[in-house]
C-alpha cells in the first residue's frame, strides 16, 4: 500500500522545471510578492525581498546541477529543497540566530521519522477538517522534518482564530500543521520536475488567508522575520500574504486549487500564470481582478 501511495504522489519527469504555475484554468491567481533585491546585510540597511529574489521571481529555475553539485559547504550531497534556495537567509540569521546557510544534512529528514495518523487531530479552531485516522492519507509513511505537529495545531488554531478565518480544506491543513516538511525535507524533491509527493500550489495558501477578514487589514506571517520590517511595510496585504504563500507552497510542480475542487475550473483564467510569477510584483488591475474573484471562491470553499 505504501508503495502505491508513493507512486501516486510522484510527478513524471519532464526534465525541466516549469516556468509558470499550472494556473491556466484557475479563477483565482495570486499576485506575486513585492519585487526587491536583498543586500544580505541582515540589519536596518537591508530592504529585503529574500523570498521574492531567491524563490518567487519568474527567473527562478531549477536544474539537475542544483541536485548534484556540491553545496556551499563543499558537501558532495545530492538533494535540494526550498530552504536551500536562499529564501530563508534573513529568517535564519535574525529569527533563529543561525548562519544564513546551513549544511545540506540539516534538511535530510530520513533520520527523523515518518508521518503517522497520531500527528493529525483533524481539527482547526473547532472545525473538523477530517476524521482522525483518515487525515492526510497521501503523506502517511513519508518523511517528516520534526515531531511538533501537535504544537503546530496550537499555532494554527491561534492564527485562524485571530484572523477570523473560515473553514480550512484538508489539503491546506496537511501543509499548515505538518511542521515545514514540504519546504525543508530534501526527500520530497527528486529532480527539477519530480516530487515524492505533490503539494498544493500557492493559490490555495493565498486563497485561504485572503478569506480571513482580520488578515485583509493586518496580516501576520507564520515567522515574523522572514523579511525586514521595511519590506513588509511596503507590501499590500495581498502581497504580504503572497510572501508566506510563495515560500510555504511556492514550488511550481504543484496541484492548483481546481485539482481539489474541479467545480472551480474556468474556461480561461482571468489572470495568467505568467502574471503570477512575473518579476514586476502586483499591479492595481491584478489586485482588482483578484478581489472580484475571491468572494465566489471563498463561498465555494466554505
Buried (B, 14 or more C-beta within 10 A) or exposed (E): EEEEBBEEBEBEEEEEBBEBBBBBBBBBBBBBBBBBEBEEEBEEEBBBBBBBBBBBBBEBEBBBEBBEEEBEEEEEBEBBBBBBBBBBBBBBBBEEEBEBBBBBEBBBBEEBEBBEEEBBBBBBBEBEBBEEEEBBBBBBBBBBBBEBBEEBBEEBBEBBEBBEBBBBBBBBBBBBBBBBBBBBBBBBBBBBBBBBBBBBBBBBBBBBBBBBEEBBEEBBBBBEBBBBEEBBEBBBBBBBBBBBBBBBBBBBBBBBBBBBBEEBBEEEBBBBBEBBBBEEBBEEEBBEBBEEBBEEBBEEBE
